[in-house]
Amino acid sequence: MVELLNDKSGLINHIIHVLHERFDWEPITSPDAVDPLAAAAVLLLLSHKSCNNKGPGQPCLVLNKRSLRVRQPGDICCPGGSVAPIVDPYFARLLSLPCVSLDRWKYWRQWKKSKSPVARLLALFWATGLRESFEEMRLNPFGVRYLGPLPPQPLVMFQRTIYPSVAWIDRQKRFFPNWEVEKVVDIPLKDLLNPANYARYRLCLKSGGDPESINTIRHYPCFRFQLSNDTEVLWGATYRIVTLFLDYIFGFKPPSLEEIPIIEGSLDQNYLTGHR
């Protein structure tokens, strides 16, 4: 499967086929179980580019690093956010029109006919992800190709469920982050498929400023990579989304926690609030 990294068209077609086959018999969710007020949508963005302006073009994952002015500061994440219940349904209808992004997905008309309620949810999450990505990084919503859905992911620290969509950026190479985003980060897929880049993230969760307070230690699987002079860490819900995608598309599973080195980290109360 790794040879697909050298075949852009083959990779795109393979992703479309695999994601559809996964959910042709397994709906992404029950429409009755979705609470729009507790739902968020993100885009797992892929592009063929020179990752971080280094080396020749190759398939990359395009992510954001959250700024210090928002919750979960410093985290590497997929662009996206909460569903806007007034705006996003209208945008979803626009994206479902003939010759627009969803209609260009080869399975859209089949889904609309046979899975209409789930198709409407899919369109809503696609619209939310595109709108939020435009706000965060000025992603052109009409220059992105829809490839398919991934299963929803519950957030551990927040009462929210994330609904990911996989997308391919056709032409856009430059992005303009807003105040929520410190920078846009590219990770080559070949690096994500290298077991040596995975580690166990030993996090100290600080309960407060009181020296007598008891801190909690937890261990999480993570992916680490070098960006400029800094080592970045991909973990949490975004890690789960990315590694699930790698499993589906390439049959790749990261090493178990017992087999990988430990790296240290810490989080304080500001992580959950975004206030400093």
C-alpha positions in Angstrom: 0.0 0.0 0.0 2.9 2.4 0.6 3.5 2.5 -3.2 0.3 4.6 -3.4 2.3 7.5 -2.0 3.9 7.8 -5.5 0.6 7.7 -7.3 -1.6 10.7 -6.5 -4.6 9.7 -8.6 -4.4 6.1 -7.3 -4.2 7.3 -3.7 -7.2 9.5 -4.0 -9.3 6.8 -5.7 -8.2 4.2 -3.1 -9.2 6.5 -0.3 -12.7 7.2 -1.8 -13.3 3.5 -2.4 -12.1 2.4 1.1 -14.1 5.0 3.0 -17.3 4.2 1.0 -16.9 0.5 1.5 -16.4 1.0 5.2 -19.7 2.8 5.5 -21.8 1.3 2.7 -23.0 -1.2 5.2 -22.1 0.8 8.4 -23.7 4.2 8.7 -21.5 6.9 10.2 -24.1 7.5 13.0 -27.7 7.3 13.9 -29.4 10.6 12.9 -31.6 10.5 16.0 -28.5 10.3 18.2 -26.8 13.4 17.0 -27.1 16.5 19.2 -26.1 19.5 16.9 -25.3 21.6 20.0 -22.7 19.0 21.1 -21.4 18.2 17.7 -18.2 19.4 16.0 -16.9 18.7 12.5 -13.3 18.6 11.3 -11.5 18.1 8.1 -8.7 15.6 7.7 -7.0 17.6 4.9 -4.6 15.9 2.5 -2.5 17.6 -0.2 0.3 16.9 -2.6 2.9 19.5 -1.8 6.4 20.3 -0.5 5.8 19.7 3.2 6.8 22.7 5.2 8.5 24.0 2.1 11.2 21.3 2.2 12.0 18.7 -0.5 9.9 17.6 -3.5 6.1 17.3 -3.5 4.6 14.4 -1.7 1.3 13.5 0.0 1.0 15.4 3.3 -1.5 15.8 6.1 -2.3 19.5 6.6 -3.1 20.4 10.2 -3.2 23.5 12.5 -1.3 24.3 15.6 -3.7 26.0 18.1 -2.7 29.4 19.4 -2.2 30.4 23.0 -5.5 32.3 22.9 -7.8 29.3 22.7 -8.5 26.1 24.6 -6.1 23.3 24.2 -3.3 25.8 23.3 -0.3 24.3 21.4 -2.2 21.2 20.3 -1.8 20.0 16.7 -5.4 19.5 15.3 -7.6 19.1 12.3 -9.3 22.4 11.3 -12.9 22.5 12.3 -15.3 23.4 15.1 -18.8 23.4 16.4 -21.9 23.2 14.2 -23.6 26.5 13.6 -27.3 25.4 13.6 -28.6 28.4 11.7 -25.9 28.9 9.1 -24.5 25.5 8.3 -27.7 23.8 7.1 -28.0 26.4 4.4 -24.4 26.0 3.4 -24.9 22.2 3.3 -27.7 22.7 0.7 -25.4 24.8 -1.4 -22.7 22.2 -1.3 -25.2 19.5 -2.4 -26.2 21.3 -5.6 -25.2 19.8 -9.0 -21.5 20.2 -9.9 -20.6 21.4 -6.3 -18.3 19.5 -4.0 -20.6 16.8 -2.6 -22.2 16.2 -6.0 -18.8 15.6 -7.5 -18.3 12.7 -4.9 -19.1 9.6 -6.9 -21.3 8.1 -4.2 -23.3 11.2 -3.2 -26.4 10.5 -5.3 -26.4 6.9 -4.1 -26.2 8.0 -0.5 -29.0 10.6 -1.0 -31.3 8.0 -2.4 -30.6 5.1 -0.1 -29.5 6.9 3.1 -31.1 10.3 3.0 -31.1 11.1 6.8 -27.4 10.1 7.1 -26.6 12.0 3.8 -28.1 15.2 5.3 -25.9 14.8 8.4 -22.8 14.1 6.2 -23.6 17.3 4.3 -24.0 19.3 7.5 -20.6 18.1 8.9 -18.9 18.8 5.6 -20.4 22.3 5.6 -19.3 23.0 9.2 -15.8 21.7 8.5 -15.4 23.9 5.4 -16.8 27.0 7.1 -14.6 26.6 10.1 -11.5 25.9 8.0 -12.1 29.0 6.0 -12.3 31.1 9.2 -9.2 29.5 10.8 -6.8 29.2 7.8 -8.6 30.7 4.8 -9.1 27.3 3.1 -10.9 27.9 -0.2 -14.2 25.9 0.3 -14.6 25.4 -3.4 -11.1 24.1 -4.0 -11.4 21.1 -1.8 -12.5 17.6 -2.9 -14.6 15.4 -0.6 -13.2 11.9 -0.2 -15.5 10.4 2.5 -16.4 10.2 6.2 -14.6 8.7 9.2 -16.3 7.4 12.3 -17.2 10.0 15.0 -14.7 10.5 17.9 -15.8 11.4 21.4 -13.7 14.0 23.2 -12.4 12.8 26.6 -12.0 16.2 28.3 -15.1 17.9 26.8 -18.7 16.8 26.3 -18.5 16.8 22.6 -18.3 14.4 19.6 -16.2 15.1 16.5 -17.3 14.1 13.1 -14.4 14.0 10.6 -14.5 14.2 6.8 -11.5 13.4 4.7 -10.7 15.9 1.9 -8.1 16.6 -0.7 -6.8 20.2 -1.4 -6.6 20.5 -5.2 -4.5 23.6 -5.8 -4.2 25.8 -2.7 -0.6 26.0 -1.4 -0.7 29.1 1.0 -2.9 29.6 4.0 -3.6 32.6 6.2 -4.2 31.6 9.8 -6.5 33.7 12.0 -6.0 34.4 15.8 -7.0 30.9 16.7 -4.1 29.3 14.8 -0.4 29.7 15.5 0.6 28.1 12.2 -0.3 25.6 9.6 1.6 22.3 9.8 2.3 19.7 7.1 3.2 16.1 8.0 4.3 13.8 5.2 2.3 10.6 5.1 5.5 8.6 4.8 6.6 9.9 8.2 3.2 8.9 9.7 3.8 5.4 8.4 7.2 5.1 10.1 6.8 3.3 13.5 10.0 5.0 14.8 8.1 8.3 15.0 5.7 7.1 17.6 6.0 7.4 21.4 4.2 7.2 24.8 3.2 10.7 26.0 3.6 10.8 29.8 1.4 13.7 30.8 1.3 15.4 34.2 -2.1 16.9 34.6 -1.7 19.7 37.1 -4.7 20.2 39.3 -4.0 23.8 40.4 -1.4 26.3 41.7 -1.4 24.9 45.2 1.9 23.1 45.9 0.0 20.6 48.0 -2.4 19.7 45.2 -2.1 16.2 43.8 -1.2 15.9 40.1 -2.4 13.1 37.8 -0.1 11.2 35.5 -1.6 9.6 32.4 -0.1 7.9 29.4 -1.2 8.5 25.8 0.1 7.2 22.5 1.4 10.0 20.3 3.3 10.8 17.1 6.3 13.2 17.3 7.9 15.1 14.5 10.4 17.8 13.9 9.1 21.2 12.8 11.8 23.9 12.3 13.7 23.7 15.6 10.9 22.3 17.7 9.6 18.8 18.3 5.8 18.7 17.9 3.5 16.1 19.4 0.3 14.8 17.9 -1.9 13.1 20.4 -5.5 12.9 21.7 -8.6 12.9 19.5 -6.6 14.1 16.4 -4.2 11.2 16.9 -7.1 8.8 17.0 -8.6 10.2 13.8 -5.2 10.2 12.0 -4.3 6.7 13.0 -7.7 5.3 12.2 -7.3 6.8 8.7 -3.9 5.2 8.4 -5.3 1.8 9.4 -8.2 2.0 6.9 -6.1 3.2 4.0 -2.7 1.6 4.5 -3.4 -1.2 7.0 -0.9 0.6 9.3 -1.1 0.3 13.1 1.2 2.2 15.5 3.4 0.2 17.9 1.9 -0.7 21.2 2.6 1.5 24.2 4.9 -1.1 25.7 7.2 -1.0 22.6 7.8 2.8 22.3 9.9 5.4 24.2 8.4 7.7 26.7 8.4 11.5 26.3 7.3 13.9 29.1 4.7 16.6 29.0 2.5 18.6 31.3 -0.9 20.4 31.2 -2.3 23.0 33.6 -5.8 24.3 34.2 -5.3 26.9 31.4 -5.3 24.0 28.9 -9.1 23.6 29.4 -10.0 27.2 29.5 -7.6 29.0 27.2 -7.1 31.8 29.8 -3.6 32.8 30.9 
